[in-house]
């Protein structure tokens, strides 16, 4: 009989080499942000409690710290091990208020409320907005959405799935708020992509 998997505690499953691991993940995320909609393979550098993906764990471990409040969607907030793991490995406080979050981690995109409920920054300080780490099942197998804008050579299509309800309308509203607005990091089981607020969604009538 196969041995049962050892449960992951809040103290286990972090970056085994925090310096080099975080550098690798940071470059990965920055490259994804610089080239919106492109898919970047990502190694499984962490082993967080489910339902967090290892890729998601690596991203939030790299980006969050004691000065960046993190919001967890209900699918994650109800799992005490997830909250404890993020706090232990990042030092970040967990907030219940979307508008206070520097980062948001979302495991159930379809239940996510309006994107404009998060911090959008201000005209003077647009960087004071929320970056949402959105966990998806695929970056290629869903309905294709096409984007253009800075960092995109012509147009780029992405098949991320699942996404928040009414995503096209929500993203177009987010883009209209530029330079304010949220940014998205899309974390699949083995890869990442990003949609900064500057990415413009193209719909058939455009």
Backbone torsions as a table, in degrees:
resi	resn	phi	psi	omega
1	UNK	NA	133.9	-179.1
2	UNK	-68.4	142.4	178.7
3	UNK	-70.8	144.9	178.6
4	UNK	-69.7	145.2	179.0
5	UNK	-65.0	139.5	178.8
6	UNK	-70.7	126.0	-179.8
7	UNK	-60.3	144.7	177.6
8	UNK	-87.4	125.2	176.9
9	UNK	-97.0	174.9	179.9
10	UNK	-62.5	-21.0	-174.6
11	UNK	-95.1	-6.8	-176.5
12	UNK	-107.8	166.5	167.2
13	UNK	77.8	14.4	176.4
14	UNK	-81.1	-174.8	177.3
15	UNK	-62.0	122.2	-177.9
16	UNK	-68.8	-30.2	175.5
17	UNK	-124.8	84.4	-171.1
18	UNK	-55.7	-38.8	-177.0
19	UNK	-68.2	-57.7	-176.9
20	UNK	-72.2	-34.9	178.4
21	UNK	-63.9	-45.5	-179.7
22	UNK	-68.0	-34.1	176.5
23	UNK	-63.9	-42.8	179.9
24	UNK	-63.0	-47.1	-177.7
25	UNK	-67.4	-38.8	179.1
26	UNK	-61.8	-45.0	177.3
27	UNK	-62.3	-39.6	179.6
28	UNK	-60.4	-47.5	-179.1
29	UNK	-67.0	-41.9	179.4
30	UNK	-64.0	-39.0	176.6
31	UNK	-64.7	-39.2	178.3
32	UNK	-65.8	-40.1	178.1
33	UNK	-66.4	-38.0	-178.2
34	UNK	-71.9	-22.9	-179.6
35	UNK	-126.7	75.1	-173.8
36	UNK	-53.9	137.3	174.8
37	UNK	85.9	-10.6	177.7
38	UNK	-82.1	147.2	-176.0
39	UNK	-100.6	130.9	-176.1
40	UNK	-122.1	119.8	176.3
41	UNK	-57.3	140.7	-177.2
42	UNK	-131.5	128.6	178.6
43	UNK	-73.8	155.9	178.5
44	UNK	-86.6	87.7	-174.5
45	UNK	-92.9	-10.9	178.0
46	UNK	-128.2	167.8	179.0
47	UNK	-136.2	71.7	-176.2
48	UNK	-80.4	167.6	174.4
49	UNK	-64.3	147.0	174.3
50	UNK	-68.4	149.2	10.8
51	UNK	-92.7	16.4	175.7
52	UNK	-66.7	137.1	170.6
53	UNK	-76.4	153.4	170.9
54	UNK	-55.8	-38.4	178.7
55	UNK	-64.2	-44.4	178.3
56	UNK	-60.7	-43.7	178.4
57	UNK	-59.9	-41.2	179.7
58	UNK	-65.7	-40.4	-178.9
59	UNK	-65.3	-50.3	-176.4
60	UNK	-70.8	-31.8	176.1
61	UNK	-63.6	-33.5	-178.2
62	UNK	-79.3	-40.7	-170.5
63	UNK	-89.3	-34.8	-173.0
64	UNK	-87.1	150.2	175.1
65	UNK	-152.1	-169.7	-173.5
66	UNK	-64.2	-18.3	-177.8
67	UNK	-99.5	5.7	-175.3
68	UNK	-125.3	96.8	178.1
69	UNK	-58.1	141.2	-178.6
70	UNK	-116.7	133.7	174.5
71	UNK	-106.4	137.1	177.9
72	UNK	-112.8	136.2	177.5
73	UNK	-69.9	164.4	-175.8
74	UNK	-54.6	-33.3	179.8
75	UNK	-63.1	-28.4	178.9
76	UNK	-96.6	-37.8	-176.0
77	UNK	-61.8	-28.7	-178.5
78	UNK	-79.4	-8.2	-179.9
79	UNK	-102.1	100.4	-175.4
80	UNK	-57.5	-34.8	-179.8
81	UNK	-63.2	-35.0	179.5
82	UNK	-67.0	-49.3	178.7
83	UNK	-57.0	-47.5	-178.2
84	UNK	-64.4	-38.4	179.8
85	UNK	-63.2	-46.3	-179.9
86	UNK	-64.0	-44.5	179.5
87	UNK	-61.9	-44.4	-176.9
88	UNK	-66.4	-42.9	-172.9
89	UNK	-88.1	-10.5	179.3
90	UNK	-120.5	-26.8	-172.6
91	UNK	77.7	1.7	-176.3
92	UNK	-76.6	139.9	172.3
93	UNK	-74.2	145.6	176.7
94	UNK	-98.5	126.9	-179.4
95	UNK	-108.9	149.5	175.6
96	UNK	-91.2	-3.3	-174.5
97	UNK	-110.9	118.3	-177.9
98	UNK	-57.3	-38.8	-174.7
99	UNK	-69.8	-12.5	179.3
100	UNK	-96.4	-7.2	-169.5
101	UNK	-82.0	132.6	168.1
102	UNK	-81.2	-34.4	176.1
103	UNK	-132.5	146.0	173.0
104	UNK	-125.8	139.7	177.9
105	UNK	-117.9	123.8	-171.7
106	UNK	-124.6	118.9	178.6
107	UNK	-99.1	-16.6	-178.7
108	UNK	-126.8	78.4	-173.7
109	UNK	-56.2	-34.9	-175.0
110	UNK	-66.2	-19.8	-179.7
111	UNK	-99.4	3.6	-178.0
112	UNK	-69.7	133.2	177.3
113	UNK	-74.4	-176.9	-172.9
114	UNK	-54.0	138.3	178.2
115	UNK	-60.7	-30.7	-177.3
116	UNK	-76.6	3.5	172.3
117	UNK	-79.4	-12.8	178.0
118	UNK	-89.0	170.7	177.4
119	UNK	-64.6	129.6	-178.9
120	UNK	-105.4	-0.5	-174.8
121	UNK	76.0	-174.2	178.6
122	UNK	-130.3	171.1	178.0
123	UNK	-60.8	-37.9	-179.3
124	UNK	-77.6	-35.7	-177.3
125	UNK	-130.7	70.3	-178.4
126	UNK	-65.7	-17.1	179.9
127	UNK	-75.4	-10.9	178.9
128	UNK	-85.5	54.6	-178.0
129	UNK	-124.8	173.1	-178.4
130	UNK	-90.4	133.9	167.3
131	UNK	-98.1	122.2	-176.2
132	UNK	-100.4	121.0	174.0
133	UNK	-92.5	106.3	-172.0
134	UNK	-102.7	115.4	-179.2
135	UNK	-82.5	124.0	-178.4
136	UNK	-125.5	159.5	179.2
137	UNK	-79.9	-30.2	-177.4
138	UNK	-152.5	153.3	172.8
139	UNK	-111.2	2.6	-177.3
140	UNK	-132.0	-19.6	-171.8
141	UNK	-94.2	-3.1	-179.0
142	UNK	-93.8	179.4	176.0
143	UNK	-57.7	135.0	-176.4
144	UNK	-75.9	133.5	171.4
145	UNK	-117.2	138.9	-174.7
146	UNK	-111.7	135.6	-176.1
147	UNK	-127.8	156.4	170.6
148	UNK	-141.6	166.6	179.1
149	UNK	138.1	-171.7	-178.4
150	UNK	-56.5	133.5	179.8
151	UNK	86.6	-5.6	-179.6
152	UNK	-108.8	125.9	178.5
153	UNK	-81.1	95.1	-176.5
154	UNK	79.0	-104.5	177.4
155	UNK	-135.3	153.8	-177.9
156	UNK	-136.2	133.7	178.9
157	UNK	-108.3	143.1	-177.5
158	UNK	-136.6	135.9	-178.7
159	UNK	-110.7	52.8	179.9
160	UNK	-71.8	140.2	179.6
161	UNK	-159.9	136.5	-0.5
162	UNK	-84.1	161.5	176.5
163	UNK	-124.5	163.9	176.6
164	UNK	-57.5	151.9	178.1
165	UNK	-60.9	146.1	179.6
166	UNK	55.0	39.0	-173.8
167	UNK	-60.7	-41.4	-177.0
168	UNK	-59.0	-46.3	-179.8
169	UNK	-66.2	-40.0	-179.7
170	UNK	-66.1	-40.6	-178.2
171	UNK	-70.6	-35.6	177.7
172	UNK	-66.2	-37.4	176.4
173	UNK	-66.3	-39.1	177.7
174	UNK	-62.5	-42.1	-179.6
175	UNK	-65.7	-35.3	180.0
176	UNK	-67.3	-22.5	179.8
177	UNK	-80.3	-5.6	-176.1
178	UNK	-51.2	135.6	13.9
179	UNK	-83.0	-1.4	173.8
180	UNK	-77.1	168.0	176.6
181	UNK	129.1	164.9	179.0
182	UNK	-89.9	158.0	171.7
183	UNK	-113.7	149.8	179.8
184	UNK	-116.2	134.4	165.2
185	UNK	-111.4	120.8	-177.5
186	UNK	-99.5	116.0	-176.4
187	UNK	-109.2	112.9	174.1
188	UNK	-98.4	175.4	-176.7
189	UNK	-57.6	-30.0	-176.6
190	UNK	-138.1	17.7	-178.3
191	UNK	-162.0	166.6	177.9
192	UNK	-135.4	158.1	170.2
193	UNK	-144.9	169.3	-179.4
194	UNK	-141.2	149.2	173.4
195	UNK	-129.2	92.6	173.6
196	UNK	-68.4	161.4	-176.6
197	UNK	-60.1	-18.9	-178.8
198	UNK	-76.3	-15.2	-178.6
199	UNK	-71.4	125.5	-178.7
200	UNK	-99.8	122.8	179.5
201	UNK	-79.0	129.9	178.2
202	UNK	-97.5	129.0	174.7
203	UNK	-111.8	161.3	-171.7
204	UNK	-50.9	-33.8	-176.5
205	UNK	-81.1	-7.5	179.6
206	UNK	-72.4	NA	NA
